[in-house]
């Protein structure tokens, strides 16, 4: 699985759970900047 595909999966699941990037970062233990890097490129 490519990094882009992982980002897509994370973004989709985050949307399904109605979480913000900040909430996801806090729950996952990642900094906000790290979790942002996982989002798919537009």
C-alpha positions in Angstrom: 0.0 0.0 0.0 1.4 3.4 -1.0 1.5 6.4 1.4 -1.1 8.1 -0.7 -3.5 5.1 -0.3 -2.9 5.1 3.4 -3.8 8.9 3.5 -7.0 8.2 1.6 -8.0 5.4 4.0 -7.3 7.6 7.0 -9.2 10.5 5.6 -12.2 8.3 4.7 -12.4 6.7 8.2 -11.9 10.1 9.9 -14.8 11.4 8.0 -16.9 8.4 8.8 -16.2 8.9 12.5 -16.8 12.7 12.2 -13.4 13.6 13.6 -11.3 16.6 13.0 -7.7 16.3 12.2 -6.9 17.7 15.6 -9.1 15.1 17.3 -7.6 12.3 15.3 -4.1 13.5 16.2 -4.9 13.6 19.9 -6.5 10.1 19.9 -3.6 8.6 17.9 -0.9 10.3 19.9 0.5 12.0 16.9 1.2 15.7 16.6 -1.2 17.7 14.5 1.5 18.2 11.8 2.3 14.5 11.6 -1.4 13.6 11.1 -1.8 16.3 8.5 1.0 14.7 6.5 -1.1 11.5 6.2 -3.9 13.2 4.3 -4.1 12.6 0.6 -2.7 15.2 -1.8 -5.3 17.2 -3.7 
